[in-house]
Structure formats: C-alpha cells, structure tokens
Amino acid sequence: MLVFERSLAPALSRKREREQFPLDSLALWERLGVRARGAGYVLCLLLLLALPAQALTVTDDRGLQVSIPAMPRRIVSLLPSLTEFTCALGACDRLVGVDDYSNFPASVRALPHVGGLEDARIEAIVALKPDLVLTPTSSRALERLEALGLKVLALEPRTFADVQRVLTLLGPVLGARDPQAVWRSIEQGVDAAARELPPALRGTTVYVEVSSVPYAAGEASFIGELLTRIGARNIVPAALGPFPKLNPEFVVRADPQVVMLAADEAAGLRSRPGWQRMRAIREGRICTFDRNEGDVLVRAGPRMAEGARLMVRCLRGARGKQR
C-alpha cells in the first residue's frame, strides 16, 4: 500500500504549557480534570512540574518495545500518513523533516524532504538531529537509522483499526492533542458521508484502481472498508488481499457499475480489451481523481472521512470530473 500513497495521485497557552512541562505531568493534569485558575492554578502547575518525567515505552509495528525518554521535539516522518497523523495530533510544529511525498498540511511542504521508502537520504536525516524518526516497517532506512543511534518508531497503518491504533499510540508519545478526539472526528465524518448516499445507490458495485498494471483496492484494504462503510460494494473480494494485481479480464467479468481511478491513469481505459462491454464504461460512470484527491484516498490516516466524501460525491454523480 505504501507504493500507492505516492503513486495515486492541526490555544496558544496550552501549546506553551506542553512545551514547558513533562509529558507525564501534563497527562496527569488532564486525567485529574483540573480546571483551576489564579493562585490555585499556579500552585497545581508547580506541583506537577516537581514530578519527575518518566520514559514512555510503546510497542511498534515490528513488535519491538521502544522507549521514549521525553516528549520528542525534533521529529522526522518518512511516510505521508505518519506526517498527517503528527499534524492531526497537534505536533506539526515539531516536524523538522519529511519524506519526499508528504505534502499535507501545506506547512510541511517547506520542510526538508529526505527521500522515500527506497531512497531515504540517511545523511540528511542525521543532519536534522531528530529525537524521533517515524517510519513504515518497510523502509529500507530503518535498520541503518537505528544503527546510527537514532530513536525510530516503525508504524504502518493499513486498515481502519490500524488508524485508531496508531492514533492511540502516537497521542501519548507526542504529548499533544487527545487522540480519541481525532478518531471520533474521523468516525463521525465517515458516518456523515455515508448518510449522504441515497438509498437507491446503496449496493452500487465499484472497481477502485490504484495503478494501471492493474492493481486494485480490495475489500480487505482501508479503501475497501470505506466503500463498505458508505454503502457501496467492492467487486474485489477480501480473499484476493488488500491491493491485488488483477487479470484485466477479472474486472470485465465482474462488470462494475462505477470505476474510480486517478486522472493520470485514465488514458486508454476504454481501449482495454473487453472493457467497452462493462456497464461503467458504456454509461460513462468513471470517476477520476486529481493528484490531491488521490493522496486523500490512498492514505490510511486522519483524512479518511474526506476520502469517504469523495467516494460519495462520485457515486451521486455530482462530480464535474465524472465522465
């Protein structure tokens, strides 16, 4: 799926408190629900400041325990979805470098870009002096970065459950925004998008292409999960895996009512052998997504509700790009 992230084309006073006080102290402060002001407020803060900061130990997606000695202040992210998680959790200002494909929110575009999955520039990452590197488990740079003494947390969100899990893990690590609030916002957004799909369109069969080889988004992928959540039906069964490479004839036989794909992958769609016979092609029910929309759709992260809205707009036929 990581290939498709790049191919288919979050009160100032609270912020200052988080920068000045230990992670554990602030977490305790919030758990106690303290809302005091004036002298009591100052006294409570002084008492919390006196508490010793403790290392936080988390288990990453390799099954390894990673000790985080203090709230990270210089973070490098090597995956667009991890960049978006960091920003959604309120720690965007602590990013000092990102991978070549991270482009949201707009502020990260001005950061140093340090390569991708296969070609991460190790020297550039080390030069940024990060106290935490967020990387997918499949990054070729992972072991080298650890060998150089950098703190590495390997996370690879691929499903709805993964998104909630990564949020829950990263929240305490970053010591910023409540991760459950972010998750509730995603869930509520997806549910709201699903309510926008008319009953008559529920069960519409859909083929989502993520690369013209063709690779498709199956039921087992988070894209497939989104389709199910909004009420559509994926023609690619879970048994084939999250993002299977398909025989084009499989798509012809499945005869989807709607095709979704990147705008730059749409050329020659109608000339594929046998595809003219498919309902989606005959009726012009082809939704193309530009690069920014494609980025939303292929990243298992905080913008999944936006991805659900894009799918619903496609199914409703309300997109100017449907043709």
Secondary structure, DSSP 8 states (H G I E B T S, - for coil): -HHHHHH----HHHHHHHHHS-HHHHHHHHHTT----HHHHHHHHHHHHHS----EEEE-TTS-EEEE-S--SSEEE-SHHHHHHHHHTT-GGGEEEE-TT---SGGGGGS-B---TTT--HHHHHHT--SEEEE-TT-TTHHHHHHTT--EEE----SHHHHHHHHHHHHHHHT-S-HHHHHHHHHHHHHHHHHTS-GGGTT-EEEEEEETTTEE--TTSHHHHHHHHHT-EESS-GGG-SS-B--HHHHHHH--SEEEEEGGG-TTGGGSTTGGGSHHHHTT-EEEE-HHHHHHHH--STTHHHHHHHHHHHHHT--TT--
